[in-house]
C-alpha cells in the first residue's frame, strides 16, 4: 500500500498537469494554481441559474456545467472569491457584488490532488456577453431555477455530458450545508 511518506516520482511534467508515482499509486497534479478550482453557483435577479456549455477535449463531448475556473491561474495571490467573480464574468458576462465559499473538497481523490471550492455568487449584474477567453467557446444558458433540474435531465437525454457537481450546486442554492433551508 502506498503511503504519503514514500517519495514522489514525477513521471511527466507538463504545462498544466504532472503525473506522479508514489509507491504503486499514480495520479495527476495541477502543475500550477495550487490544485484548486472554483465552481460558481450563480442565480440572476430574475431567479435564473447560470450554466455554461462547452466542448471538453478529454470527453470529446459538449458538457453542461456551472461556471468554473482555476484559482490563482492569473494572479497567484488571488483569493478564491476574487477568482470566482473573475471567472463568472469571463465565462458568462455576469459579475457579482459578493462571493462566499461554501465548501472545499476533492474532485476525484483517487486520481488527482485537485480540489473544488463551491462558491455562491450574489448581487449579480449583467456586464457583458461572456463566452470565455480566447481559447474557450462557451455558450451561456440562463434557466429558471424552478425548471433547472428538468432542463438538465433534458440535456442529458440530448447527449450532453453533465458534471455531477451540478446537482450539489442546485442543492446548495436551496440549502445550507447542514440541510437547513436557505431563507
C-alpha positions in Angstrom: 0.0 0.0 0.0 1.3 3.5 -0.9 2.0 5.9 1.8 2.3 9.7 1.9 5.8 9.2 3.4 7.1 7.4 0.2 9.0 9.7 -2.1 7.1 11.0 -5.2 8.5 10.3 -8.6 7.5 12.8 -11.4 6.7 10.7 -14.4 5.6 13.6 -16.6 5.7 17.3 -16.1 3.6 19.4 -18.5 2.5 23.0 -18.6 -0.8 22.3 -16.8 -0.5 18.8 -15.4 2.1 16.5 -14.0 1.9 12.7 -13.4 3.2 11.4 -10.1 4.0 7.9 -8.8 4.2 7.4 -5.1 4.8 3.7 -4.4 2.4 1.8 -6.6 -0.1 4.8 -6.8 -0.2 7.0 -9.9 -2.1 10.3 -10.0 -2.3 13.7 -11.7 -1.4 17.0 -10.1 -2.1 20.5 -11.3 1.3 22.0 -12.3 0.2 25.4 -11.2 -2.6 27.2 -9.4 -2.3 25.1 -6.2 -4.7 22.4 -7.4 -7.8 24.4 -6.5 -10.7 25.3 -8.8 -13.9 27.2 -8.0 -17.4 26.3 -9.2 -19.7 29.3 -9.1 -23.3 28.9 -8.1 -25.0 32.0 -9.6 -28.7 32.9 -9.6 -29.7 36.0 -11.5 -32.1 38.7 -10.2 -34.7 37.1 -12.5 -34.2 33.8 -10.5 -32.4 32.1 -13.3 -29.5 29.7 -12.7 -26.4 30.4 -14.9 -25.0 27.4 -16.7 -22.3 27.1 -19.3 -22.0 24.8 -22.2 -18.6 24.0 -23.8 -16.8 21.3 -25.7 -14.4 19.4 -23.4 -11.5 17.7 -25.2 -10.9 14.9 -22.6 -14.5 13.8 -23.0 -14.8 14.6 -26.8 -18.2 15.9 -26.0 -20.2 19.1 -25.1 -20.8 19.5 -21.4 -23.2 21.5 -19.2 -21.5 22.9 -16.1 -21.8 25.7 -13.7 -19.2 28.4 -14.4 -15.8 27.4 -13.0 -12.1 28.1 -13.2 -8.7 27.6 -11.6 -8.0 29.7 -8.5 -4.7 31.7 -8.9 -4.1 30.9 -12.5 -3.9 34.5 -13.5 -2.7 36.1 -10.2 -1.0 33.7 -7.8 -2.2 35.6 -4.8 -5.8 36.0 -5.9 -8.4 34.8 -3.4 -10.9 32.1 -4.1 -13.7 34.7 -4.0 -12.0 37.1 -6.5 -11.1 34.2 -8.8 -14.7 33.1 -8.8 -16.0 36.6 -9.6 -13.5 37.0 -12.4 -14.3 33.6 -13.9 -18.1 34.2 -13.6 -17.7 37.5 -15.6 -15.3 36.0 -18.2 -17.4 32.9 -18.9 -21.0 34.4 -18.5 -20.9 38.2 -18.7 -22.3 38.4 -15.1 -20.4 39.9 -12.3 -21.2 39.6 -8.6 -21.1 42.0 -5.6 -20.2 39.2 -3.3 -18.8 35.7 -3.3 -19.0 33.2 -0.5 -17.0 30.0 -0.2 -19.5 27.3 0.9 -17.4 24.1 0.7 -13.9 22.9 -0.4 -13.3 19.3 -1.2 -11.6 16.8 -3.5 -12.8 16.3 -7.1 -11.6 12.7 -7.6 -9.4 11.8 -4.7 -8.2 8.5 -6.3 -6.8 10.2 -9.4 -5.9 13.8 -8.7 -5.0 16.3 -6.0 -7.4 18.8 -7.4 -9.9 20.3 -5.0 -13.0 22.3 -5.8 -14.4 25.3 -3.9 -18.2 25.7 -4.3 -18.7 29.5 -4.3 -22.1 31.2 -4.0 -22.1 34.5 -6.1 -24.8 37.0 -5.1 -25.7 40.6 -6.2 -25.4 39.7 -9.9 -25.3 42.3 -12.6 -25.0 41.7 -16.3 -21.9 43.5 -17.7 -21.1 41.6 -20.9 -21.8 38.7 -23.2 -19.4 36.2 -21.6 -18.2 33.3 -23.8 -14.8 32.8 -22.1 -11.3 33.8 -23.1 -9.7 33.4 -26.5 -9.2 29.6 -26.0 -12.8 29.0 -25.0 -16.1 28.8 -26.9 -18.7 29.0 -24.1 -22.4 29.2 -24.6 -24.3 30.7 -21.6 -27.6 29.3 -20.5 -29.9 31.1 -18.0 -32.5 28.6 -16.8 -35.4 29.4 -14.4 -34.4 28.0 -11.0 -37.7 26.0 -10.7 -37.0 24.3 -14.1 -33.3 23.7 -13.8 -33.2 20.1 -12.8 -35.7 19.1 -15.5 -33.7 21.2 -18.1 -30.5 19.3 -17.0 -32.2 15.9 -17.4 -33.4 17.0 -20.9 -29.8 18.0 -21.8 -28.6 14.6 -20.6 -31.1 12.9 -22.9 -29.8 15.0 -25.8 -26.4 13.5 -25.3 -24.6 16.2 -23.3 -22.2 15.2 -20.6 -23.3 16.7 -17.3 -20.9 17.5 -14.4 -22.2 15.6 -11.4 -21.4 18.6 -9.2 -24.4 20.3 -10.9 -26.7 18.6 -8.5 -24.7 19.5 -5.5 -24.7 23.1 -6.7 -28.5 23.0 -7.1 -28.9 21.7 -3.6 -26.7 24.4 -2.2 -28.9 27.1 -3.8 -31.8 25.9 -1.6 -29.9 24.6 1.5 -27.1 25.3 3.9 -24.5 22.5 4.2 -26.3 21.2 7.3 -29.5 20.7 5.3 -31.3 23.7 6.8 -33.3 25.6 4.1 -31.8 29.0 2.9 -34.1 31.9 3.8 
